[in-house]
Amino acid sequence: MRIALVNLTGGSFSGGYIKYLQELIPALRRQAEVKELFIFLPPAFNSLLEKELAPEAVFPCRDTVGGHRELQTKIGQLSPDVVFFPTYRWLNFAPIPSVTMIRNMEPLLQPWEDNSLVDAAKNVLRAYAARRSCRQASRVIAVSHFVKDFLAKSWRIPADKIGVVSHGVTAPGAVDNLPIPQGLNPAWAGDFWFTAGSIRPYRGLEDIVGALGRLAAQGQRFPLVIAGAASRLTRSYQRKIEIMAAQLGVAEQVYWAGHLAEAEMSWCFYNSKIFLMTSRIEACPNIALEAMSHGCLCLAADNPPLPEFFGEAAIYYEARQADSLVAAVTKAVSLTPEENERRRARARGQARKFTWEKTAKLTIKEWQLAVGH
């Protein structure tokens, strides 16, 4: 197959999306079905895949009217078998079939809650574009069964038009010589709670801080490390959580680590007492896969799609209920060393079900179905 992978992203990439491309592209190139792969990237990211692709396989992708005309011309010249849009945006390259992918559920399910007016307006536009893409594309890739169910039931996208292709996870490196995040108290190693991801309202950090407050009132104090950065538009949410922590008397227990390098994240995964996933909305929770691959003792909210990915590798609590999280934490910290290790081994085993090789093969299958559409 000859594939054109078109990144219409408004000119920027998130860290998670960069990792998706850097992991998926090499896996795709290892598949015999992929004869040629053409990548269209925003100009600022032209060198992103230079180790994997020859310069003649990478083309600029400007998300403007003029850029779209340039893109239409180039796609016509290349004449690929299928055009793949890994984001919610779509362009018509008929008669060439197209595949789009839905990998962000916040605009679809929670565009407004606690978001700024600017973010909320952007989410509404993103949801509109995603819905249009799903209707117009030859096939749709959902990154979880949760996403597929939403598209089929709420948006009435034909279920047989949607394929489920989850992301993969790369096995972590050695535990030795990893850097401790700057400013984090080394004495916390082995005792802190850890959570990670962009600081946005859907993260549900209220649950964790509420549980810290309840346990502190009982004389039990645990340090918490929160990795991830707030954007200019979501700093008010971080401030809300900081005020909540201060009111509950646990502000000194919370360390806001900000954006961490991959090795620093590994140190936190390996050295945490428990890893918490409290997100209200996820599509494919990559952080959850990373936590499991590191053998974390995982606690997760019971809302979908978290159980779809954690399986039996997590201790669950009732979402939005701090008391339920306290009970889950109490269970986790009361495990015997043998039970603790069994759960960590179960997490590593669950993570091994999600490989980039599998992601590549299933993505190619969706392309093939689109060509036969």
ABEGO torsion letter per residue (X at the ends): XBBBBBBBAGGBBBAAAAAAAAAAAAAAAABAABABBBBBBBAAAAAAAAAABBAAABBBBBBBAAAAAAAAAAAAAAGBABBBBABABBBBAOABBBBBBBABAAAAABAABGBBAAAAAAAAAAAAAAAAAAAABABBBBABAAAAAAAAAAAGBBAAABBBBBBBBBBBBBABGBBBBBGBBAAABGABBBBBEBBBAAAGAAAAAAAAAAAAAAGBBBBBBBBEBBBAAAAAAAAAAAAAAAAAGAAAABBBAEBBBAAAAAAAAAABABBBBABABBABBAAAAAAAAAGBBBBBBABOAAAAAAEAABBBBBBGBAAAAAAAAAAAAABBAAAAAAAAAAAAAAAAABBAAAAAAAAAAAAAAAAAX
